[in-house]
Amino acid sequence: MSGTDRGDHDDRAVDDRAVVVGGGLAGVTAALQLADAGLRVTLLEGRPRLGGLAFSFKRGDLTVDNGQHVYLRCCTAYRWFLDRVDGADLAPLQDRLDVPVLDVAHPRGPRLGRLRRSALPVPLHLAGALARYPHLSLAERASVGRAALALRRLDPTDPALDGLDFATWLRRYGQSPRTIEALWDLVGVATLNATAEQSSLGLAAMVFKTGLLSENGAADIGWAKVPLGDLHDTLARKALDGAGVTTALRTRVTALSRTGEGAWRVDTEDGALDAGTVVLAVPQREAHALLPAGALPDPDKLLDIGTAPILNVHVVYDRKVLKRPFFAALGSPVQWVFDRTEASGMSDGGQYLALSQSVAQDDIEEPVAVLRAKYLPELERLLPAARGAKVRDFFVTRERTATFAPTPGVGRLRPGPRTDTPGLHLAGAWTATGWPATMEGAVRSGLAAAHTALEALGRHGEHPLREAV
């Protein structure tokens, strides 16, 4: 890449050029939106692939996702993204929410419960499942209904909620430690990457109101039946090419600055580009390092946005040990287990399971041998068929900064897409989307950044998801 474009065209031509820094879901979304509006877009990504932290890699004959990612029917922005890259059929949704929950610590032996919705209107759609949920007492189940009704009355955008933790609020509404563990944290840990004690009430209220208390099918679960790289890299690149976006991989941006003509200069290790619009769609610490002076009133707030790890444990057995596509566990360090056999391309009669372990601060740096000694016996406790099976492969993937930490007070640290410098916009799941760090939040941030950029250019095209802004 060279800087030969600089000065070769008039100012209007520079205004029509946009550079997106970062090729995760936020950056790809922003690039597609800007290109669809007629801008000449260049997408710069330092890695050799697109997809950010939701990607795939090869391990022998397997194609492995770095971590298990799911989405819900209420994730309208991510569903738009799947449609835009022609991948919706490859990541279908459940017909109806159905989550098997296995408790292996019950005094009378392992007990299987299910969280399933009915066709009844909200909130009755979950009443039957809650009434039959074996992991809570009758009194605890009744208390959940009362807390859910109180939750429906909360406004997740109320700044006062950001400073409170979810656990304190739950206890205020009569939720026992067991209820928090077996229900609220079962969902919250997977969606927020934090326990109720560690979660902002505002973000928790947003998750539960939107997912469980908004529409009947809002919490139906979807996940990729193919490797994530097929969606977030291969199909995304095809969509970018079709939109006329120039994609440069293995291209690290080193600096952003304003030119004398008021345009943006984007320096990379290979050269420089000029553009009228820049979308910075990288993690918060990288964004802080690249932001020019004056772009944000207090840029150091970005450094105060904490991060939280996710560990994924991958086990390949020589035979089928799990009949269901996935389940959640109680009474075990194992959290969620997914069958990734078909998606990985495995076809020799064995089975490949992926364990998704959020809030993984205690395990994230443990050696593989220690994790093997911890998790294989737990899988045998959960899955009797695993007790006689041979383990062909065991490995882990670690995302030490998988998400921003949704701690109380984080809302005041998250900036919106606009900066104080004309032409520069921010995207990323860590920005002020109202959502936790999810694929949905990442896409929403890309849509918001593109929308504000186009608005600044006087281009008011049709927004694909008006409520996402």
ABEGO torsion letter per residue (X at the ends): XBAAABGABBAAAAAABBBBBEABAAAAAAAAAAAAAGBBBBBBBABABBGEABBBBBBEABBBBABBBBBBAABAAAAAAAAAAGAAAABBBBABBBBBBBBAABAAEBBBBBBBBBABBOAAAAAAAAAABAABBAAAAAAAAAAAAAAAABBAABAAAAABBAAAAAAAAGBBAAAAAAAAAAAAAAAAGBBAAABBAAAAAAAAAAAAAABAAAABBBBBABBAAAAAAAAAAAAAAAAGBBBBBGBBBABBBBBAAGBBBBBBAAEBBBBABBBBBBBAAAAAAABBBGABABAAAAAABBBBBBBBBBBBBABBABABABBBBBGBABABBBBAAAAAGBAAGBBBBBBBBBGAAAAAABBAAAAAAAAAAAAAAABAAAAABBBABBBBBBBABABBBABBGAAAABBBABBABBGBBBBEAABBAGBBBBAAAAAAAAAAAAAAAAAAAGBBBBBABAAAX
